[in-house]
Amino acid sequence: MAETGKRKDPFRGYKFKVEVGGITRAGFREASGLDSAQDPVEYRVISLKRGVTNDAELWAWRKKTIEGTIERKNGSILLYDDAGKEKVRWNFVGGLPTKWTGPTFNATGNEVAIETLEIAHEGIKKA
């Protein structure tokens, strides 16, 4: 009789952190764009969404790009299990903030104000 292995449940998608050039943040609502394809692409982009706070480090990086100072950074997106242990890491190289989108405001709602930062990169690897 074949022996079954220990059950391995998938990790939940809500426990993650983002590291970019020494800046580590856990307050993002969403990170997307982790993909790999063989078709030629003009650029690859990671999109990060988070609630607006007074933390301005990533905005300062984007502002430098707007002003003409190109500062590429390597970074990671880390996924944690329910116990808080790192389980999976995706590392990207040569990241450059290419787009920032501010929140949408609605006086009749009570949602968190969300901002989006898009980072073009030169490649991504699962570690």
BAFI-3210 file (N, C-alpha, C; in Angstrom, 3 decimals, decimal comma, padded with zeros to 6 digits):
// residues 127
n [1|2|3|4|5|6|7|8|9|10|11|12|13|14|15|16|17|18|19|20|21|22|23|24|25|26|27|28|29|30|31|32|33|34|35|36|37|38|39|40|41|42|43|44|45|46|47|48|49|50|51|52|53|54|55|56|57|58|59|60|61|62|63|64|65|66|67|68|69|70|71|72|73|74|75|76|77|78|79|80|81|82|83|84|85|86|87|88|89|90|91|92|93|94|95|96|97|98|99|100|101|102|103|104|105|106|107|108|109|110|111|112|113|114|115|116|117|118|119|120|121|122|123|124|125|126|127]
n.u [000,838|000,553|002,237|001,031|002,136|003,023|000,556|000,494|-000,439|-001,389|000,259|-001,033|-002,119|-001,923|000,080|002,816|005,910|007,718|010,837|013,032|015,964|017,082|014,976|012,340|009,032|005,816|003,223|001,721|-001,152|-001,460|000,510|001,523|002,189|004,176|005,547|006,498|007,636|008,180|007,855|009,030|009,297|008,742|009,158|009,180|006,957|006,330|003,595|002,678|000,446|-000,798|-002,065|-002,378|000,049|002,090|004,636|007,262|009,404|009,481|008,089|009,902|011,961|010,680|010,246|012,862|013,362|011,473|012,604|014,842|017,000|018,293|017,959|018,517|017,294|017,682|015,397|012,977|010,148|008,511|007,003|005,113|004,359|001,542|002,661|004,508|006,945|009,380|008,676|008,684|010,519|010,809|013,114|013,998|015,830|017,523|015,459|013,185|011,249|008,436|005,870|003,438|000,376|-002,118|-004,558|-008,122|-010,725|-013,682|-016,345|-018,531|-017,798|-015,928|-013,506|-010,008|-007,547|-005,819|-002,651|-000,682|002,343|004,397|006,987|009,444|011,535|014,614|014,612|013,413|013,588|012,685|013,540]
n.v [-001,165|002,193|004,791|007,696|011,075|013,653|016,093|019,040|022,112|024,955|028,165|031,073|034,068|036,532|037,229|038,877|040,552|043,353|044,035|046,530|047,571|047,735|048,861|047,794|046,790|045,992|046,715|046,596|046,207|044,666|042,783|042,276|040,804|038,943|037,008|034,765|034,414|033,210|034,599|037,483|040,498|043,985|045,268|044,340|044,360|044,950|045,366|047,191|047,564|049,549|050,744|054,235|056,014|057,994|057,286|057,878|056,854|055,115|056,726|058,856|057,622|057,188|059,870|060,789|059,518|060,783|063,299|062,836|061,388|058,334|055,506|052,401|049,532|046,466|043,949|042,176|040,013|038,592|035,677|034,556|031,956|030,997|031,049|033,009|032,495|032,773|031,526|031,490|033,247|035,822|037,265|040,295|042,097|045,149|047,079|049,749|052,519|053,137|054,117|055,797|055,679|057,500|057,417|056,738|058,835|058,859|060,263|058,976|056,455|054,008|052,886|051,950|054,277|053,709|053,413|052,928|051,519|051,021|048,938|048,581|045,944|044,038|041,333|038,367|035,992|032,978|032,206]
n.w [000,000|-000,827|000,862|002,336|002,307|004,710|005,248|003,336|003,529|001,544|001,707|003,267|001,644|002,907|004,689|004,404|003,569|002,243|000,851|-000,145|-001,278|001,382|002,764|004,684|004,743|006,056|005,773|003,419|001,392|-000,854|-003,145|-006,374|-009,626|-009,692|-011,785|-014,448|-017,730|-021,045|-023,389|-025,128|-023,299|-022,882|-020,466|-017,003|-014,286|-010,867|-008,778|-005,973|-003,330|-000,732|002,423|002,904|004,708|006,974|006,298|004,246|002,756|000,453|-001,359|-001,520|-002,917|-005,382|-006,064|-006,516|-008,938|-010,593|-010,616|-012,099|-011,098|-011,284|-009,452|-009,006|-007,309|-005,552|-004,413|-002,340|-001,963|000,644|001,951|004,678|007,099|009,214|011,734|011,605|010,397|007,864|004,651|001,823|-000,665|-002,998|-005,062|-006,578|-009,113|-009,896|-009,551|-010,263|-009,489|-011,311|-011,494|-009,570|-007,930|-006,482|-003,754|-004,074|-003,191|-001,191|000,237|001,296|002,005|004,006|003,616|003,678|002,651|-000,278|-001,804|-004,774|-005,920|-008,640|-009,669|-011,956|-013,066|-013,550|-013,506|-011,819|-009,192|-007,569|-004,363]
ca.u [000,000|001,340|002,180|000,784|003,026|002,433|-000,249|001,145|-001,426|-000,786|000,432|-002,035|-001,563|-002,039|001,219|003,996|006,657|008,425|012,144|013,574|017,191|017,259|013,724|011,444|007,699|004,834|001,890|001,090|-002,391|-001,373|001,689|001,203|003,141|005,194|005,286|007,620|007,142|009,217|007,655|009,769|008,512|009,499|009,554|008,454|006,535|005,708|002,687|002,511|-000,660|-000,826|-002,782|-001,587|000,535|003,061|005,926|007,514|010,663|009,298|007,741|011,145|012,659|009,956|010,473|014,188|013,226|010,759|013,543|015,927|018,041|017,957|018,531|017,969|017,449|017,250|014,408|012,375|008,822|008,628|005,738|005,247|003,286|000,741|003,508|005,419|008,224|009,529|008,529|009,041|011,083|011,054|014,096|014,083|017,048|017,459|014,139|013,075|009,847|008,023|004,538|002,763|-001,020|-002,673|-005,822|-009,409|-011,431|-015,131|-016,828|-019,593|-017,242|-015,051|-012,373|-008,665|-006,996|-004,798|-001,764|-000,028|003,673|004,834|008,447|009,983|012,748|015,381|014,479|012,940|013,866|012,161|014,673]
ca.v [000,000|003,419|005,608|009,104|011,974|014,620|017,090|020,343|023,109|026,142|029,323|032,121|035,190|037,812|037,476|039,092|041,797|043,794|044,644|047,210|048,309|047,979|049,323|046,660|047,219|044,915|047,297|046,611|045,458|043,734|042,771|041,427|040,892|037,901|036,054|034,392|034,062|033,086|035,583|038,714|041,591|045,229|045,472|043,560|045,289|044,491|046,382|047,121|048,394|049,624|051,865|055,463|056,389|059,083|056,698|058,446|056,380|054,633|057,896|059,606|056,898|057,512|061,300|060,905|059,114|061,867|064,418|062,463|060,600|056,916|054,729|051,041|048,794|045,075|043,793|040,865|039,868|037,431|035,108|033,930|031,057|031,546|031,206|034,125|032,037|032,974|030,272|031,669|034,564|036,165|038,354|040,976|042,893|046,349|047,695|051,191|052,900|053,760|054,724|055,872|056,071|057,869|056,789|057,282|059,294|058,801|060,722|058,110|055,147|053,946|052,047|052,472|054,945|052,820|053,925|051,865|051,798|050,023|048,853|047,796|045,256|043,357|039,892|037,905|034,576|032,426|031,697]
ca.w [000,000|-000,907|002,067|002,029|003,024|005,624|004,547|003,165|003,132|000,920|002,579|003,077|000,898|003,598|005,578|003,582|003,728|001,053|001,100|-001,317|-000,984|002,804|003,350|004,892|005,138|006,123|005,749|002,115|001,241|-001,972|-004,009|-007,517|-010,728|-009,576|-012,858|-015,300|-019,065|-022,055|-024,439|-024,850|-022,745|-022,863|-019,078|-016,006|-013,236|-009,618|-008,246|-004,518|-002,847|000,724|003,010|002,994|006,038|006,886|005,927|002,922|002,173|-000,922|-002,161|-001,756|-003,988|-006,615|-006,340|-007,125|-010,341|-011,267|-010,741|-012,999|-010,453|-011,413|-008,354|-009,063|-006,057|-005,485|-003,361|-002,104|-001,381|001,518|002,394|005,995|007,518|010,306|012,920|011,387|009,859|006,422|003,922|000,417|-000,954|-004,395|-005,145|-007,868|-009,269|-010,724|-009,449|-010,477|-009,349|-012,572|-011,417|-008,281|-008,061|-005,194|-003,381|-004,483|-001,998|-001,262|001,539|001,803|002,328|005,175|003,246|003,868|001,472|-000,826|-002,848|-005,540|-006,449|-009,611|-009,761|-013,074|-012,617|-014,587|-013,345|-010,520|-008,922|-006,335|-003,585]
c.u [000,897|001,141|001,946|001,695|002,272|001,712|000,493|000,112|-000,717|-000,696|-000,646|-001,375|-001,587|-000,858|002,475|004,641|007,328|009,734|012,623|014,782|017,355|016,029|012,815|010,115|006,736|003,416|001,215|-000,163|-002,245|-000,035|001,369|002,266|004,277|004,899|006,551|007,046|008,319|009,064|008,452|008,834|009,381|009,982|008,707|008,148|005,957|004,847|002,492|001,392|-000,642|-001,672|-001,852|-001,237|001,464|004,477|006,216|008,772|010,509|008,883|009,002|011,958|012,002|010,233|011,842|014,126|012,532|011,709|014,771|017,073|017,620|018,702|017,867|018,265|017,010|016,250|013,860|010,940|008,851|007,247|005,976|004,103|002,559|001,540|004,510|006,781|008,252|009,493|008,969|009,528|011,253|011,975|014,057|015,329|016,772|016,114|014,196|011,606|009,392|006,666|004,038|001,342|-001,565|-004,030|-007,016|-010,155|-012,937|-015,669|-017,925|-019,092|-016,405|-013,835|-011,055|-008,214|-005,801|-003,978|-001,074|001,318|004,025|006,341|008,802|011,275|013,387|015,314|014,064|013,202|013,206|013,322|014,269]
c.v [001,246|004,257|007,066|009,966|012,888|015,690|018,428|021,328|024,291|027,291|030,349|033,342|036,514|038,136|037,628|040,436|042,103|044,433|045,264|048,005|048,664|048,528|048,106|047,178|046,031|045,435|047,314|045,759|044,376|043,891|041,817|041,607|039,902|036,867|035,795|033,943|033,997|034,107|036,839|039,796|042,842|045,560|044,591|044,486|044,527|045,646|046,145|048,063|048,367|050,808|053,054|055,734|057,581|058,570|057,089|057,909|055,912|055,767|058,715|058,948|057,207|058,957|061,530|060,558|060,202|063,022|064,075|061,692|059,131|056,146|053,352|050,322|047,352|044,949|042,388|041,024|038,546|036,987|034,337|032,962|031,685|031,754|032,347|033,731|032,249|031,626|030,380|033,097|034,691|037,377|038,966|041,855|044,098|047,038|049,204|051,579|053,690|054,436|054,691|056,331|056,329|057,234|057,471|057,650|059,261|059,128|059,832|056,730|055,187|053,064|052,742|053,134|054,132|053,552|052,747|052,360|050,671|050,105|047,980|047,159|044,493|041,846|039,538|036,418|034,186|031,782|030,533]
c.w [000,000|000,353|001,662|002,884|003,967|004,809|004,506|002,632|002,474|001,927|002,267|002,467|001,616|004,499|004,740|003,930|002,404|001,496|-000,195|-000,870|000,479|003,500|003,478|005,405|005,112|005,960|004,400|002,107|000,189|-002,673|-005,147|-008,591|-010,618|-010,655|-013,654|-016,633|-020,026|-023,178|-024,123|-024,333|-022,731|-021,458|-018,186|-014,842|-012,052|-009,116|-006,759|-004,107|-001,332|001,165|003,165|004,456|005,888|006,614|004,475|002,239|000,730|-001,847|-002,477|-002,867|-005,334|-007,022|-006,976|-008,609|-011,146|-011,558|-011,576|-012,383|-010,470|-010,321|-008,345|-007,750|-006,251|-004,350|-003,284|-001,655|-000,630|001,967|003,686|006,258|008,700|011,585|012,765|010,860|008,350|005,704|002,472|000,229|-002,461|-004,410|-006,533|-007,897|-010,154|-010,697|-009,581|-010,369|-010,579|-012,503|-009,982|-008,551|-006,674|-004,964|-004,045|-003,213|-002,231|000,121|002,115|002,202|003,587|004,905|003,554|002,558|000,986|-001,885|-003,513|-006,044|-007,405|-009,746|-010,951|-012,601|-013,762|-014,467|-011,931|-010,395|-007,612|-005,598|-002,715]
res [m|a|e|t|g|k|r|k|d|p|f|r|g|y|k|f|k|v|e|v|g|g|i|t|r|a|g|f|r|e|a|s|g|l|d|s|a|q|d|p|v|e|y|r|v|i|s|l|k|r|g|v|t|n|d|a|e|l|w|a|w|r|k|k|t|i|e|g|t|i|e|r|k|n|g|s|i|l|l|y|d|d|a|g|k|e|k|v|r|w|n|f|v|g|g|l|p|t|k|w|t|g|p|t|f|n|a|t|g|n|e|v|a|i|e|t|l|e|i|a|h|e|g|i|k|k|a]
***
